[in-house]
Amino acid sequence: MSEKREKMQIFRKIQNFIKDFFKSILENEGLKRYGTNTLWLFIEQFLRLVLSTLIGIWTVRYLQPENYGVLSYAVAFNQIAQTLSRVGLDGLVVREIIRNENFQFKILGTAFWIRFLGSILIFLVFIPISYFSSPDFELFLFITLLNFGLVLQSFDVVDYYYLAKVQAKYISVRKLIQLFLISIFKVALILSGADLFWFVFAYFLESASLALFSLMIYKYQKHPSFFSFRFFDTTIARSIIIDALPIFLSSVFNIIQARVDQIIILRLLSNRELGYYSAAMRIIEFFGFIPMVVYWSFYTSVERTKIYAKEKFEGRLRDLYRLMMIFFILTGLPIFFFGQEIILFLYGDSYKSAGVLFSLMSSRLFFTYFGVIRGIYLLTENLIWFGTFTLLVGAVFNFFLNIILINLYGSIGAVISSIVSFATTILFLDVIYRRTRYNVKIMFQGIITFFKFESLKSKN
């Protein structure tokens, strides 16, 4: 009886925490202040997440492991190129427009030309890289088509204007219209029995149409054009690039760490093996929205606590790690124990081999969840360059471990490589470095005492 009573007490604590957690969000003054703007962004992101996941699962089932492996390889290459082409500008350009409103169109024009010229350069550089990295000419053409979309994506710099003006509605409406049109197109492809090329083209159309829709809305509202080269300012460009460098490098190392395994699997194993691996990874990545919601909800609160109520900083950070531990228990453990059943339910018998991979990949959720909260600590302590260094070490580890372990253990070797590299990035290097050792201590305290909460209910 005492054991049953103890379980009920734990359940009530979790129930009370969830209730207090959502209450704290509703009472947060910052969220009220930007409520409408945030709501538009949230609706768009949520619908995109749900719709793209549902159609993505249908696409995976339709293409089967062989073809889905080819598509995943092309998309992985494109995502690396896309990260390089964005040059880490997104948040910085918005910040500069807010701070220097009188020069907003010069800033936008400069950002556009940095993106445009950078995208052309990346497109040209990736032609020989993808040619020598692709097993056949058809796959090379798929990658080249997707990378051409990077040049068109340069026009989405108009989003920076709307974000700076707190007018997310215009971005969200455009993205929702584009999302539904592309979703209808993908469904039509599946129902009509289209071949692999058309699904690659759908990915190209998805990225290119987003930028073109942005441009159409901007032009329709008759805002001043900033696409002429006369708006390019070398002083502004130099300032933006210098400020963007650590963000750019972090993004590049992060995407390499996340995608290099897929590239190596196809090169060393087969399209089919990559299809299994990518199908499992798709579901794991779905849960990536959880820590990001927490990040955007609580980063400001943690930053304010660090400045104005330092004695509460440690407790608030520890509570966020506790929250991540609860999310991992609710998502990671079911995946670990029931991975095979989930894969069979979503993808069917043809993806049965992905079940073991999916179960093992549950460990990635642990590092994803805790890595985001670690990022809050690095930002508040001004340790961005250290974070960039750890991502570089993790990316290098992941690359060489994948080559060794995939040869030895197949796709399971890729999962092991990712676990070791993420653990190196998030834990091992932090233990070695004096200024981050304190965060590791808080992290483990949060893991061990995940059922206790100190300060999350605070409105400050």
Buried (B, 14 or more C-beta within 10 A) or exposed (E): EEEEEEEEEEEEEBEEBEEEBEEBEEEBEEBEEEEEBBBBBBBBBEBBEEBBBEBBBBBBBBBBBBBBBBBBBBBBBBBBBBBBBBBBBBEBBBBBBEEEEEBBBBBBBBBBBBBBEBBBEBBEEBEEBBBEBBEEEEBBBBBBBBBBBBBBBBBBBBBBBBBBBEBBBBBBBBBBEBBEBBBEBBEEBBEEEBEBEBBBBBBBBBBBBBBBBBBBBBEEEEBEEBBEEEBBBEEBBEBBBEBBBBBBBBBBBBBBBBBBBBBBBBBBBBBBBBBBBBBBBBBBBBBBEBBEBBBEBBBEBBBBBBEEBEEBBBBBBBBBBBBBBBBBEEBBEEBBEBBBEBBBEBBEEBBEBBBBBBBBBBBBBBBBBBBBBBBBBBBBBEBBEBBBBBBBBBBBBBBEBBBEBBEEEBBBBBBBBBBBBBBBBBBBBBEEBEEBEBBBBBBEBBBEBBEEBBBBBBEE
